[in-house]
Amino acid sequence: MKRRRGIYLLPNLFTTGALFAGFYSIIASINQHFEAAAIAIFVAMILDGMDGRIARMTNTQSDFGMQYDSLSDMVSFGMAPALVMYQWALFGMGKLGWLAAFVFTASAALRLSRFNTQAASQDKRYFQGLPSPAAAAVLAGMIWCGTVYNLIDETTSLVFCLPVTVILGILMVSNVRYHSFKEFDLKGRVPFMAILVIVPIFVLIAMEPPLVLFLLAASYAISGPILTLLTLRKHREARKAPES
């Protein structure tokens, strides 16, 4: 019996939704609707986080879905954040501005390519380099905060926006390790206190979504270098111990 050719609908619907959100973010920024553009990137993050889990839960993983997800990520977390940031803060810097945006985009592409080729051999507990959705969240959170609280000016663009855009690109292609949180079992039981911790987080996000989401994304971006430095320190102490 000949096997039917086709694609799984459910997980790819979520991937398409993430792609749409990323594309809409670019269109919104062109029309100077920067708050909507930033929110669309966060929506893409939610949908991107769901498609893989749904595929695993429904046993509908496929090579097509993996490739489609990577292309969607490139648009939503590589092109969209860089272009929105360029339109919002880097446009007035001329060549320096669009080169900074290109560094972010190229780094996201390299990060995704490296992840795809090393996924089978990597330690599942950690990511090598800052994940592109997290980098996109930092830029989107910065843009959302700047738009809501009216923080953008020439000094902010030059001192904060341009360096942060480039640094995030460097972190994506670096060997800095980040927790993947894949060891957390969402199906298993958790202590009652875990729910009590989660509830205030949702309350804070509801009260000040741009600020809280930006701080969460920035904290995760900073956690990688800190984790790497602590790991290197432990290795050095372990080497010195036998000598002493």
Residue pairs with C-beta under 8 A, 6 or more apart in sequence:
7 62
7 64
7 65
8 55
8 58
8 60
8 62
8 65
10 54
10 55
10 58
10 60
11 51
11 52
11 54
11 55
11 58
11 60
11 61
11 65
12 51
12 64
12 65
12 68
14 47
14 48
14 50
14 51
14 54
15 47
15 48
15 51
15 65
15 68
15 69
15 72
16 72
17 47
18 43
18 44
18 45
18 47
18 48
18 51
18 72
18 73
18 76
19 44
19 71
19 72
19 75
19 76
21 40
21 41
21 43
21 44
21 47
21 76
22 40
22 41
22 44
22 72
22 75
22 76
22 77
22 79
22 80
23 75
23 76
23 80
24 36
24 37
24 40
25 36
25 37
25 38
25 40
25 41
25 44
25 76
25 80
25 81
25 84
26 37
26 79
26 80
26 83
26 84
28 34
28 36
28 37
28 40
28 84
29 37
29 83
29 84
29 87
29 88
30 87
32 87
34 84
34 87
34 88
34 143
34 144
34 147
35 144
35 147
35 148
37 80
37 84
37 140
37 143
38 84
38 140
38 141
38 143
38 144
38 147
38 210
39 140
39 144
40 80
41 76
41 77
41 80
41 81
41 84
41 136
41 137
41 139
41 140
42 137
42 140
42 213
44 76
44 77
44 80
44 133
44 136
45 76
45 77
45 133
45 136
45 137
48 69
48 72
48 73
48 76
48 77
48 133
49 133
51 65
51 69
52 69
54 60
55 61
55 62
55 65
66 116
70 112
70 116
73 108
73 112
73 132
73 133
74 108
74 109
74 112
76 133
76 136
77 108
77 132
77 133
77 135
77 136
78 104
78 105
78 108
78 109
78 112
78 132
78 136
79 105
80 136
81 104
81 135
81 136
81 139
81 140
82 101
82 102
82 104
82 105
82 108
82 139
82 165
83 101
84 139
84 140
84 143
85 101
85 104
85 139
85 142
85 143
85 161
85 165
86 97
86 98
86 100
86 101
88 143
88 146
88 147
88 152
88 161
89 97
89 143
89 146
89 152
89 156
89 157
89 161
89 162
90 96
90 97
90 98
90 100
90 101
90 157
90 161
90 162
90 165
91 97
92 154
92 157
93 100
93 157
93 158
93 162
96 162
97 162
100 162
100 165
100 166
101 165
103 165
103 166
103 169
103 170
104 135
104 139
104 165
104 166
104 168
104 169
106 169
107 135
107 168
107 169
107 170
107 172
107 173
108 132
108 135
108 136
108 169
108 172
110 172
110 173
111 129
111 130
111 131
111 132
111 172
111 173
112 132
114 128
114 129
114 173
115 127
115 128
118 128
122 128
124 180
124 182
124 183
125 179
125 180
125 182
125 183
126 177
126 178
126 179
126 180
127 177
127 178
127 179
127 180
128 175
128 176
128 177
129 171
129 172
129 173
129 174
129 175
129 176
129 178
130 168
130 171
130 172
130 174
130 176
130 178
130 221
130 224
131 172
131 178
132 172
134 178
134 217
134 220
134 221
135 168
135 169
135 171
135 172
135 221
137 213
137 214
137 216
137 217
137 220
138 164
138 168
138 214
138 217
138 218
138 221
139 164
139 165
139 168
140 213
140 217
141 210
141 213
141 214
141 215
141 216
141 217
141 218
142 160
142 161
142 164
142 214
144 209
144 210
144 213
144 214
145 151
145 210
145 211
145 214
146 152
146 156
147 210
148 210
149 210
168 221
171 221
171 224
171 225
175 228
176 224
176 225
176 227
176 228
177 224
177 227
177 228
177 231
178 220
178 223
178 224
178 227
179 223
179 227
204 212
205 212
205 213
